Amino acid sequence: MTDDYKLLASERFTDTKIYGYDQITAVSQSAINRQINRSYKNAAADSPLRQFTTSTSKDDDYTQKSATIKDWRVVSRVRLHLVELDAAKIPQFIKKSLTNLKDYSIHQLLLDFGPTDISTYDPSLSAIEDDEAKEDFHTHVKTYLDKLKTDNDGFYSTIHYLPVLKKFDKQSPTFAPTSLNFQNFPFVTTSYEGTKRGENNMLVYLQMTQARQLPLDLLPFPKANWVVPATPRYDGTLCFSKATFLEKWLLPQLAPLNNATTWVTVIDQAPGSGPAPYGLKGHFGNGNATSTPWKYDAENSNATALKYSYTYSVTKTEGSDVQKFVQQTCNVWNDLEIPVGFNANGESVIKVFNVFKWNAELVLKGGDDGKLKIGVQNVKVDVGSQEGLFWVQENAKKQLQAVLGDVQSHIKTKETEISGSVNHLKGELEKLFGEPWKFVLRADDDFLINKAAFNRRVSSMTII
């Protein structure tokens, strides 16, 4: 195991706390710094870069002064702002990355230079030793800030683009934010090590959904908090709460599996001369998806896996207590197993299985294009024997044996349907995850999703 895997497994998935928020996104300070660096390293002719030179021509009217420049710095306050972009201002590379732009609102996280002015600089953190140079230096800084204020394209001030899915026909993992706040967290790797260099700080913004208010207390001081990337090569992390992703979206998406795999017994009276005048029938499908929910199995869940179950048991009998003409029993036990952390291949493999001998696996992973996807693999269905169907009266066997054949044949025809219902999830999941969760920093600094897994506290799914 790599060191960063050990760190994720031992700390991120043990001490993760969502603190009542629906989603928390953290972008590393180093990723932000790379963007800010562009604001003064771009040497294009129309950039706000200002240079001090002594080059002159014979026609210049100038006064030459001397100055000592050593560690000059000017520190001013800059606001962070998250705004929804007008459609006309959405960058072209964002449009290309989203198949149907009309389905999204694009939010822009930027440094707002609007209130910034040279008069707001902090003298305790600013040092210009030569008094004669201050006025000219401040003039150049003011010109630089004025340029940033009029930078309508956001090239120099944009830190992050957030595509947010608009109203959808099904409930999605997150919704457009109703409240936001920002914090800057020191970078820590363990609860006892403390902070590292300031350039590794984390910019954190919080998202509440369904018109709920932010908690009164913002996130406490992090102690090996999960929002910290396990290694500097990750620019940041994203975390969905259990309620938002697991309970409100993933489990309802999987509930139709319970519906599709439930055999509902039917015994009809069929008047006739036979010794057992009953027709044995049945069908797959127990009501609708809302009637087949998954229930958390606290007893069997442990530090390595979160387990959910669905059970259905029905026995129908026709006849008398002394002489039962026919009896049909259906028992369904479906199990859902969500692993904590990653397996040896760095994947989170969610297993869905049933004693009716069918199983499937859902794999959370980042694709080559950096989008979070859920793959469906190893779908297997084996109807097996007629266990659970019981016949009692000997003189009815001839009729009932034919019925048994019909039932068994019918069950086998459902193999394709069950497989299809599992495979259908692939399309539904990729439809939802194929677009909304590509987080873009700037042009060549896309926030690409590497991997995703659930944490031990069952409070969140973490993406890095």
N, C-alpha and C positions, 0 to 999 in steps of 0.2 A: 504494500500500500504506500502511496505517496504521502509526503508529510501533509500536504493540504487536504488530502482525503481524510487523514486521521483527525485533523483539526475540525473539519466539517462534521465528522461522525461523533467526535467526543464533546464538542462545545456547541456548534451551531444548532445541532438537533437535540441537544439537551436543554440549553438555556434560552431557547427561542421564546419570546413573549410578544404577543401582538398588542397587548394593552388596550383592547377594545376597539382598535382601529380596523378598518376593512382592508386597507392596502397601505403599505409603506414602501416607498422607492428611495433607495440610497445611491447616490452617485459619488464616486471617490473624488476627493479634492484634486488629485493628480489629473483626473480626466477633465475637471473644470479648468485647471491651470493650462492644460494643453490648448483649450479653446481660447482662454483669455490671452495666451501668448500671441495668438494670431492678430490681436488688436494692435500690436506694436511691431511685430516682425514682418508684416506685409509691407514690402518696399515698393509697391506699385506706385505709379505716378500720381494716382488720385487717392492714395491712402492717407490716413491722418498722421503718418510718421513725420516727425519734425527733427531736423538735423541742425546742429550748430557747426558752422564752418567759418573759415577765414578767407575763403576764396572770393576774390573781387575782380572787377574789371576797371579799366581806367576811367570809365564814365560814372562809376558809382559815387554817391555822396554818402559817406559813412564816417562814423567815429569809432576808432578802435579802442577797446578796453581789455584789460587783462583780468582773469579770474582763475581761481583754483577750484577744480571740480573733483570732489572726492566723496563718494558714497552719497550723492544727492538723492533725496527721495521726497515725494509728496504723497501723503495718504489722505484720501477723501472717502466719504461714505457713499456707498452704492446700494440701491435697493434691489432685491430679487422680486420678480414679478412673473406670474403665470397668467397668460392672456390667451383667449381664443382668436386665432388668426382669421382674417377675412379670406374668403375663397381666392380672391385675386392675389393675395400675398403668400399663398402656400408655395413653398419651393418646388421646383420641378422634380427633384429627386424624391421628394415625399410622394408626389402624385404618381410617379412611376412605380413606387413600391407598394401602393395600395390599388388593388384591382378595381374596386368601386369607391371612388373618393366620396361620392354623395352619402355613403353609409357612415362617414366619420366626421367628427369635428377635430380639428388639429389645434392642440394647445402648445404654446411656446413658452418655455422657461427661459427667462433672459435677465441680464443685468440691466436695470433701468437707470440710465444716466440722466433722466429728466431732472431730478432735484440736485444733481451733483454740480458743484461749482467750486472754483478755486478758493472762494471765501470760506468754504466749509472744511478746508483741509485741517488736519490735526497737527498743531505746532509741536506737540510732545513727541510725535512720531516722524516729523518732517525736519529735514536738516539741509539748509543751503547756507554754507558758511560765508559766502561772499555777498554782502549786502547790495553791492552794485549790480549783481547779476539777478537778484530776486525778481525785480519787476519784469525784466525781459523774459526770464524763465517762466514766470507765471502767465505771461501773455501767450507763450507757446503752449503751455498746458491748457489754458482756456480754449485756444483754437482746437486743440486735440479733443477736448471734451465736447465742444460744440459740434465737431464732426460726428462724434459718437451719437449725440442726441438726434441728429438728422439722418442717421443710418437706418433708413426704412426697411432695408432688406434683412436686418438683423445679423449681418455677417460677423460683426465684431462682438456682439453682445449675447448672441443666442448660445445657451448651454445645452438645451435639451428640447426635442420635439416629442410630444405625446399624442399619438393617434387614439382617440376615444370613440368607441363604437356608439352610434346613435341608437335610438329606440329600435329594438329588435323583436322578432316574433317569438323568441324564446328568451328566458332569463339568462343573461350572460354573467361571467365572473365579476365584472365591475361595471360601474355606470359612470356617467359624467359626474365629476366631483361637485358636492354642494358646499363643502368647506375645506379650506386648505391652510396649512401652516408650514413653516420652514424651521429647521434647526441645523446647526453645524456640529457634528459629533467628532470628538477625537478618535483617532484610529487606535484600537486595542486588539490584541491577539489572545490574551488570557485575562482572567479576572485578577491576577496578581502582578502582571507585568506593567500595567499602566499604559500611558499613551506613547506613541512613537512620534516621529517628526511631523510637524504641522502640515506638511504638504500631503500627507495621507489622510487628512480629515475627511469626514463623510458629510456631504450635503444631503439632508433627509427631508423629504416632503411627505405629508400625511394626507390620506384621502378617506373621507367618510362618505357613505352612500345612503340612499333611501331617506334623505332629508334629516338624518341624525346629526346631532351636534358633536363637536369634538369633546373628548374627555376634559375635565377641568384641569387635570395635571397632564402636561405633555410628557413625552417619554423621559423616564428618569436617566440618570447618568449611566451609560452603558457599562456593563461588566461582562466582557466577552460576548457582547450582544451579537445576534445573528446578522444584523444589518451590515456588519463588517465583512468585506470579502476575505476569503481564506488566503488569498495570494494577491500580490500587487498586479498580477497580469489581468485581473478582473477589474473593470471600471466601476462596477457597482452591483447591487443586489435589488431584487424585487420580491415582495412577499405578499401573498393573498391570505386573508384570514380563513379559518376553518369554516365559519358560517358562510362566507362569501363564495368560496370556491367549492368546498367539499359538500356541505349540507344543502346549499341552495342551487348548485349546478351539477356537480359530478354525480352525486347519488341519485337525483331525479333522472339524470340521463341514463343511469344504469337500471332504474326501476322497471322499465319495459322488459328487461331480461326475465325478471321474476314473473311478470305477466305472461310472457311468451312460453315459459317452461312449466307453467302450472296446468296440469291436466284436470279439468272439471268433469266429474263423473255425472252421467245421466242414465237413469233406468226408466224406460217407458213401458207402460202396460201395452201388450200386443195381444188382444183377444184372439184365441184360436184353440185348436184341439190339442195342442202340445201339452206335455206335463208341466212345462215351465213357461207360462204365457207372459214373458217379460223380454223387452228388447234392451240390450246393453249397449249404451252409446257414450259419447263424451266429446270433449273438444278442448283444444288448447286456448288459454286466455282467461284470466280471472279478473273480470271487470276492466278497469283501466290502470294506468301507471300509478296513479295516486293511491290505489288500493293495495299496492304491492311494494311498500316502502322497505328500505333497508334499516335494520336496527343495530345500533352499536353494541358489540359484544364485549363488555368490560371484563368479564371473567376470563376470556381466552386471549384478550389483547395483552401484549407484553412490550418490553423495551425494543423489540426488533420489528414488530408488526402490529398494525391496527386492524381489528377484525370486525366485520359487519355480517349479519345473517338475515335470511328471510325463510320463514317456515310456513307450510300449509299442509294441513292434514284433515282429510274427510273420508268417512266410511259410510256408504249407502247400502242398505239391505232391503230386499223385498221378500215377503213371505211371513211366516209366523216364527215365534220363538222356538217352536219344536222343529219346524221344517223350513229352512231358509232356501228359497228357490235360487236366489242370486245375491251376491254381495260384491261390491266394487270399492276398493280402497285406494286413495291417492295420498302419498306422502311426498312433500317437496322440501328439501333442505338445500338452499343456495347459500354459498359463502363467498364473501369478498375479503380479500387480504391485501392491505396496503402496507408496503414495507417502509420502515424508517430508514432514511438515508439512502445510500446507493449500494448496488451489488458490486461484485468484483470487476464488472465491465463499466462501472460508472453510470449505471442506468437505474431508474426506479421502475420496477415491473409490478404492476397491479394485477393480481390473479383473481379471476372469477371462476368458480367451479361448483359442481352439483353432483350429488350421489346418483343422479339420473345419468351420469357418465357424460357430461359435457363440460368443457372448460375453455377459457380464453384468457389472453394476457393483454393488458394495456400498458404501453411503455411511454413514459414521459421522457421527452428528449428534445434537444435543440437541433434543428435541421441545418443543412449547409447554408441556408439563407438566414440563419439566426432567429427563426421563428420557433415559438414553442409549439410542438406537435405531440399528439398522442397516437401512437401506432397500435394497431390491433394485430396480434400474432398468435400462432399456435391454437387456432380455433379447431376444436375436435368435438364431435358428437357421436355417441354410441348408445343407442336405445337400450341394448342389453336384453335381459329376460323379462317375462311378464310378472315379475315379483310385485306384489301389491294387489293382484287381482285374484280373488278366491271364489271357488265354486264348491257347493256343498252336496247337493242331491245327485246321486249316481244316475238316476233315470233322466236327468236333465243334461247330462254331459254332452250328448250328441248335438243337441241344439246349441248349447253354450260353447262347445268347442269351435263351431263355425263362427260364432260371435267373437270368440277369442281371436280367431284368425283375422277377422275384419278389423278388430281393434288394433292388433299388432301391426297389421298392414298400414292402418291409418297413422299409427304412431311413427312408423318408419318414414312415411311420406313427410312428416313434420321435421325430419332431420335437416333438410335444406332450409326450411323456414327458420328454425332455431339458429342455424349457422348464419343465415341472412340477417336475422335480428341483431346478432353480435357484430357482423361485418358492417351493418348499417351505422353502427356507432362511429366507425372510422370516418365515414363521410360527414356525419354530424359534428364530430369533434374537430376534424380538420377544417370544416367550414367555419367554425367559431374561432379556433386558434390559429388558423392559417394567416389571418391578417391583423387582428387588433393588437397582438402583443409583440410587434416589432418596434422596439424603442430606439429612436434615432437620436444621436448626439449631433454631429455636424458632418455632412457630406461623407468624408472618409472615416469618420469616427462613429460608425453605427454601433448601437448597444446591442450586440448579438447575444442571444440566449445560448448558454453553453449546456446547462443541465438543470433539472428540476427534481425535487423530491419533497416528501413530507417529513415533518419533524416529530419528535417523540411525544411532545405535549399535545399533539392533535390540535394545535391551535393555528397552524399555518402551513402553507406550501411555500418553500423557498426556491427561488430561481437565481442562478448566478451566470 
